[in-house]
């Protein structure tokens, strides 16, 4: 081969090397770009997968929470159904108690009517006895007057119709108070009414003695009569079944003894046991003596009575009082609070 051919082949080889070098550079560049794009695409795919997994976990957590909420709602629905059933049972029991209360109120009205009739009969008998006594006294005076001897015989016993009327009015007031307390639906249960035997005891207690005063056959009334005219306020705790009968009995004792007492129903207060006799601070010694005598008399009658002092200002009290507007419930110097377990044993 001559030199020209060798030069041609060298030129050709140089060009081929340059072309291969350019191809190699292009291949390396393409490989780098491909690798970089692969990394980018793989990162984007991984981010998308992580986001999808996170969303799936959130959805799963929400579904679990929803299942718990559904279970809680079912439990609440079951509890509400039980409460509704219990409320229906209580409503039925309340209706039965209200019916029984109305029947007791009707019975009390009948007994009060019978007591009025007996009081009227007693008054008529008293008048007839007074008339007979007057006629007998006049006849004896006429028989002795011609002989010049003045009849100095003791006056015939006089019955007191006014006392009978007063006791009848007290009995009617007690019946009205008991009926009014019994028919109040907001109390949740019907209040107990006085015992049916109460009118009989009241009618017997209206028998008059020779001096025209009520009979002192009860030692409790006799022990309290020396403090006649003492003002006392009777506070009966609401929602205590045994409090109204105890209040009626105590009010009867005080009325028979000549005390000036009024009764109020005390709502919004609980936790008081027995009968607590409270005295206003700074009261006279006579008031303290009357309160002590009242405590002793109530204890002898079977009440869980105790004496104490009002723990705060006499004119301030918790809850609310339902009763007469005049006199005010804070005017009396003696306050008789009747709570649960007022009596120690049946009397």
C-alpha positions in Angstrom: 0.0 0.0 0.0 1.3 3.4 -0.8 1.4 6.3 1.5 -1.8 7.9 0.1 -3.8 4.8 0.9 -2.3 4.7 4.4 -3.2 8.4 4.9 -6.8 7.7 3.8 -7.1 4.8 6.2 -5.7 6.9 9.0 -8.1 9.7 8.2 -10.9 7.2 8.1 -9.9 5.6 11.5 -9.6 9.1 13.0 -13.1 9.9 11.9 -14.4 6.6 13.1 -12.8 7.1 16.5 -14.3 10.6 16.7 -17.7 9.2 15.8 -17.4 6.3 18.3 -16.3 8.8 20.9 -19.3 11.0 20.2 -21.5 8.0 20.3 -20.0 7.0 23.6 -20.5 10.5 25.0 -24.1 10.5 23.8 -24.7 7.0 25.3 -23.2 8.1 28.6 -25.3 11.2 28.6 -28.4 9.2 27.8 -27.6 6.8 30.5 -27.2 9.6 33.1 -30.4 11.3 32.0 -32.2 7.9 32.1 -30.8 7.2 35.5 -31.8 10.6 36.9 -35.3 10.3 35.5 -35.6 6.8 36.9 -34.6 8.2 40.4 -37.2 11.0 40.0 -39.9 8.7 38.9 -39.2 6.1 41.6 -39.3 8.9 44.3 -42.6 10.2 43.0 -44.0 6.7 43.0 -42.8 6.1 46.5 -44.4 9.4 47.7 -47.6 8.5 46.0 -47.6 5.0 47.6 -46.9 6.5 51.1 -49.7 9.0 50.6 -52.1 6.2 49.6 -51.0 4.1 52.6 -51.6 7.1 54.9 -55.0 7.7 53.5 -55.9 4.1 53.8 -54.7 4.2 57.5 -56.8 7.3 58.1 -59.9 5.7 56.5 -59.3 2.5 58.5 -59.0 4.5 61.8 -62.1 6.5 61.0 -64.0 3.3 60.3 -62.9 1.9 63.6 -64.0 5.1 65.4 -67.3 5.0 63.5 -67.9 1.4 64.7 -67.1 2.4 68.3 -69.5 5.4 67.9 -72.2 3.1 66.5 -71.7 0.7 69.4 -71.9 3.6 71.9 -75.1 4.9 70.2 -76.7 1.4 70.5 -75.8 1.3 74.2 -77.3 4.7 74.7 -80.4 3.7 72.8 -80.8 0.7 75.0 -80.3 2.8 78.1 -82.8 5.3 76.9 -85.3 2.5 76.2 -84.8 1.2 79.8 -85.2 4.8 81.1 -88.4 5.2 79.1 -89.8 1.9 80.4 -88.9 2.9 84.0 -90.5 6.3 83.5 -93.7 4.7 82.2 -93.7 2.4 85.3 -93.2 5.4 87.5 -96.0 7.2 85.7 -98.3 4.3 86.3 -97.3 4.1 89.9 -97.9 7.8 90.3 -101.3 7.5 88.7 -102.1 4.7 91.2 -100.9 6.8 94.1 -102.9 9.8 92.9 -106.0 7.6 92.7 -105.4 6.3 96.2 -104.7 9.8 97.4 -108.0 11.0 95.9 -109.8 8.1 97.6 -108.1 9.0 100.9 -109.1 12.7 100.4 -112.7 11.6 99.7 -112.6 9.4 102.8 -111.3 12.4 104.9 -114.0 14.6 103.6 -116.6 12.1 104.6 -115.0 11.7 108.0 -114.9 15.5 108.3 -118.6 15.7 107.4 -119.3 13.0 110.0 -117.2 15.0 112.5 -119.2 18.1 111.7 -122.4 16.2 112.2 -121.1 14.9 115.6 -120.0 18.4 116.5 -123.5 19.7 115.7 -125.0 16.9 117.8 -122.6 17.7 120.6 -123.5 21.4 120.4 -127.2 20.6 120.4 -126.7 18.2 123.4 -124.8 20.9 125.1 -127.5 23.4 124.6 -130.2 21.0 125.8 -128.0 20.2 128.8 -127.6 23.9 129.6 -131.3 24.4 129.2 -132.1 21.5 131.5 -129.5 22.7 134.1 -131.1 26.2 134.0 -134.6 24.9 134.4 -133.5 22.7 137.3 -131.7 25.6 139.0 -134.7 27.8 138.5 -137.1 25.1 139.9 -134.9 24.5 143.0 -134.6 28.3 143.5 -138.5 28.6 143.3 -138.9 25.7 145.8 -136.5 27.2 148.4 -137.6 30.9 147.9 -140.8 30.6 150.0 -138.8 29.4 153.0 -136.5 32.4 152.8 -133.4 30.4 152.0 -131.4 31.5 149.1 -130.1 28.7 146.9 -126.3 28.9 147.1 -125.8 25.7 145.2 -122.9 25.6 142.8 -123.8 26.5 139.2 -124.7 23.6 136.9 -121.9 22.5 134.6 -121.9 24.4 131.3 -120.7 22.9 128.1 -118.8 25.2 125.8 -120.2 25.2 122.2 -117.5 27.7 121.1 -114.8 25.2 122.0 -116.6 22.6 119.9 -116.8 24.9 117.0 -113.1 25.9 117.3 -112.0 22.2 117.4 -114.3 21.6 114.3 -112.6 24.5 112.4 -109.2 23.2 113.3 -110.1 19.7 112.1 -111.4 21.1 108.8 -108.2 23.1 108.3 -106.1 20.0 108.9 -108.2 18.1 106.3 -107.8 20.9 103.7 -104.1 21.1 104.3 -103.6 17.3 103.9 -105.8 17.3 100.8 -103.9 20.2 99.2 -100.5 18.5 99.9 -101.7 15.2 98.6 -102.9 16.5 95.2 -99.7 18.5 94.3 -98.2 16.5 91.4 -94.8 18.2 91.5 -93.9 16.5 94.7 -93.4 13.2 92.9 -95.4 11.1 95.4 -98.6 11.7 97.3 -98.3 13.0 100.8 -99.6 10.9 103.6 -102.8 12.1 105.1 -103.8 12.1 108.8 -104.9 8.8 110.4 -108.6 8.0 110.0 -108.9 7.7 113.8 -107.9 11.4 114.2 -111.5 12.8 113.9 -112.6 10.4 116.7 -109.9 11.6 119.0 -110.7 15.2 118.1 -114.3 14.8 118.8 -113.6 13.1 122.1 -111.1 15.9 123.0 -113.9 18.5 122.6 -115.7 17.4 125.7 -115.9 20.3 128.1 -115.1 20.3 131.8 -117.0 22.1 134.5 -115.0 25.3 134.1 -115.8 25.6 130.4 -112.2 24.7 129.3 -111.1 21.8 127.1 -110.6 18.5 128.8 -107.0 18.0 130.1 -107.2 14.2 129.8 -104.0 14.2 127.7 -100.9 14.8 129.8 -99.1 16.3 126.8 -101.8 19.0 126.4 -101.9 19.6 130.1 -98.1 20.1 130.3 -98.2 22.6 127.4 -101.3 24.5 128.4 -99.4 26.6 130.9 -97.6 28.2 127.9 -100.8 29.0 126.1 -100.5 31.9 123.6 -96.9 31.0 122.6 -96.2 31.5 118.8 -94.6 28.6 117.0 -94.0 27.9 113.3 -94.1 24.3 112.1 -91.8 23.5 109.1 -92.7 20.2 107.4 -90.0 18.8 105.1 -91.2 18.1 101.6 -90.8 14.5 100.2 -90.8 12.9 103.6 -93.8 10.6 103.9 -94.0 10.5 107.7 -93.7 14.2 108.2 -97.3 15.4 107.4 -99.0 13.0 109.9 -96.5 13.9 112.6 -97.1 17.6 111.8 -100.8 17.1 112.1 -100.5 15.4 115.4 -98.1 18.1 116.8 -100.4 20.9 115.5 -103.3 19.2 117.2 -101.4 19.1 120.5 -100.4 22.8 120.2 -104.0 23.8 119.2 -105.5 21.9 122.2 -102.9 23.6 124.5 -103.8 27.1 123.2 -100.6 27.7 121.3 -100.6 30.0 118.2 -99.1 27.8 115.5 -99.0 27.8 111.7 -97.7 25.1 109.3 -95.5 25.5 106.2 -94.2 23.0 103.8 -90.4 23.3 103.4 -89.1 22.4 100.0 -85.5 22.2 98.8 -84.1 21.0 102.1 -83.2 17.4 103.2 -81.1 15.5 105.7 -83.0 16.6 108.9 -83.9 13.7 111.2 -86.5 13.8 113.9 -88.3 16.8 115.3 -86.0 19.7 116.0 -87.3 22.6 118.2 -85.3 25.8 117.4 -85.3 29.0 119.3 -84.6 32.5 118.0 -81.4 34.1 119.4 -82.1 36.6 122.2 -85.6 35.2 123.1 -87.1 35.6 126.6 -86.4 33.0 129.2 -90.2 32.1 129.0 -89.7 31.1 125.3 -86.8 28.9 126.3 -88.8 27.3 129.0 -91.7 26.7 126.7 -89.4 25.2 124.1 -87.9 22.8 126.7 -91.4 21.8 127.9 -92.4 21.1 124.3 -89.4 18.9 123.7 -90.1 16.9 126.8 -93.8 16.6 125.9 -92.9 15.4 122.4 -90.4 12.9 123.7 -93.1 11.5 126.1 -95.4 11.2 123.1 -92.9 9.0 121.2 -91.3 11.7 118.9 -87.5 11.9 118.3 -87.5 15.5 119.5 -84.4 17.6 120.3 -83.7 21.3 121.1 -81.3 23.5 119.2 -80.4 26.9 117.9 -80.9 28.3 114.4 -77.4 28.1 112.7 -77.8 31.4 110.8 -79.9 34.6 110.6 -83.4 33.8 111.8 -85.0 35.4 108.8 -82.8 33.6 106.2 -83.4 30.0 105.1 -82.6 27.7 102.2 -85.2 26.4 99.8 -88.8 27.7 99.8 -91.8 27.7 102.2 -95.3 27.0 101.1 -98.0 28.1 103.5 -99.9 31.1 104.8 -98.6 34.5 104.0 -99.7 36.1 107.3 -98.1 35.8 109.7 -94.7 35.4 108.1 -92.9 32.1 108.6 -90.0 33.9 110.4 -92.1 35.9 112.9 -92.5 33.1 115.6 -89.7 32.8 118.1 -90.0 29.0 118.2 -89.5 27.0 115.0 -90.5 23.3 114.9 -88.8 21.4 112.0 -90.2 18.0 111.2 -88.0 15.7 109.2 -87.5 12.0 108.5 -88.0 9.4 111.3 -90.0 11.9 113.4 -91.3 9.1 115.7 -89.3 6.4 117.4 -92.1 3.8 117.6 -95.8 3.6 116.6 -97.9 5.3 119.1 
